[in-house]
Amino acid sequence: MDAISDRVFTEPTAAEVVNDDPSLLTVILDISPTGWYSIKDQITIQEVAKSLLVFMNAHLSLNNSNLVAFITSSFDGSRFLYPDPNKNYDETSSLDIDTDNTPTLINKRMYRQFRVVDETVLQELNLVLRSCASTDTPKKSCLAGAVSLALTYTNRMLTVDQSISTTTASAINSTTKYAAVNNANSSSSSHSTTSITSMKSRILIVSPNDEEDIKYIPIMNSIFAAQKMKVPIDIAKLGTKDSSYLQQASDATSGIYLHIEDPRGLIQVLSTAYFIEPSIRPYIILPTNSNVNYRASCFITGKSVDLGYVCSVCLCIMSIIPKNRKCPACGSQFDERIIADLTRPPVVSSKKKRKLANGSSESTPKPSNGNANGSTPSKTNTPNQA
């Protein structure tokens, strides 16, 4: 027993590989006025912004190489609040604080990285809100554009990270390799290469918009791009209704979707359900949404379709048949005979009398041939189908 215990406590163990890869968190805040007006009695956009800043600071505190980005989406367009390409945060010794317009959240004794993010986001957010207040012509949601900006920035940072190793990861790699060389007594030339860290990324969308005015094709293209890049899209849906398109984005990218009915405890939800890093998500049971609405959107009206028409050439979904009898996506000419069959009103069948055994007659309905099978376009039922 003494020999066994001595060997257990005296034999050197192999060096464990520590996973200290940096992570990128991109926050998209939908500031559509109609959505925020519906929840004005529960929470304001300034309070949500403060909760998001606390969440971003917590993400930065996990690793000195973690990165964050903040994007706003409104009917006036999508815009980066942080980082601002026109500013160099490394060379700026002190930022100019507008005390009249910036909420009392900034402290000069804060950690510099926290202070830079908080000051920049709050200042730029005030400018965006002023711009939205001065615009009287509301447009459709630009959330698909904001997701495209987030994916573009993510791809840029992932490409840059392939050639740059962080300080923490370099120290860990060098220590691990030095121990491996001493244990194996191998030559130093075979371990002269340095490994490069791989950055993880995720996107968090906070939206109170209850209207289905998101453009279907751009948001689906963004979902497919996020799938290919393996970037999960987390959704924090405020308001009273669920969003079918945001449900599809979260479910397709293995993200987290939560409908937060009471947003007054938003910071608690952010720090629990959404604080899980992508590297450890395979080992944790995430909140799942089993009732995902996979309804598609009409290419003409932009509204969700329960029962519509599908082009047999490009699979374009339509709730109505265009007046020019052409597909709005590929321009294919529809067959007039099939359109006539699909748009023909119901036919009342004539009654045919037949004689019974007792001499009386009975009228039986004549089968109608009003149902015609067409190929272009065809009528289809689209619930739970993309």
NORGI-V16751 format. One line per field, one symbol per residue. psi: psi as a letter, one per 30 degrees, with the letter a starting at -180 (. if undefined). A space follows every 10 residues. Layout:
BEGIN
psi = ???
END
This chain:
BEGIN
psi = eeeeeeeeff kklkkkkkjh klkkkkkjjj hkeeefefgf fellfeeeee eeeeeeeeef fekfglllkk kkklfflkkk ekkkffkjfe fjekkkkjfe fklifkkfgl keeeeeeeee eeeeeeeeee eeffkfjkal kgeeeeeeee eeeeeeeeee ffgkkleeee eeeeeeeeee eeefhllfef hflklklkkl llkkkjkgkf kigkkeeeee eeeeeeeefh jkjkkjjlaf lljeeeeeee efghakkkjj ejgfheeeee fdeggklffg efgkjlkljf ikjhklkkfe fglkkekakk kfeghkkkfl kleghlkfef gkklkeeeee eegklkkjkl kkkkklegfl lkkkkkkkhf jkjlfjlkkl kgkgk.
END
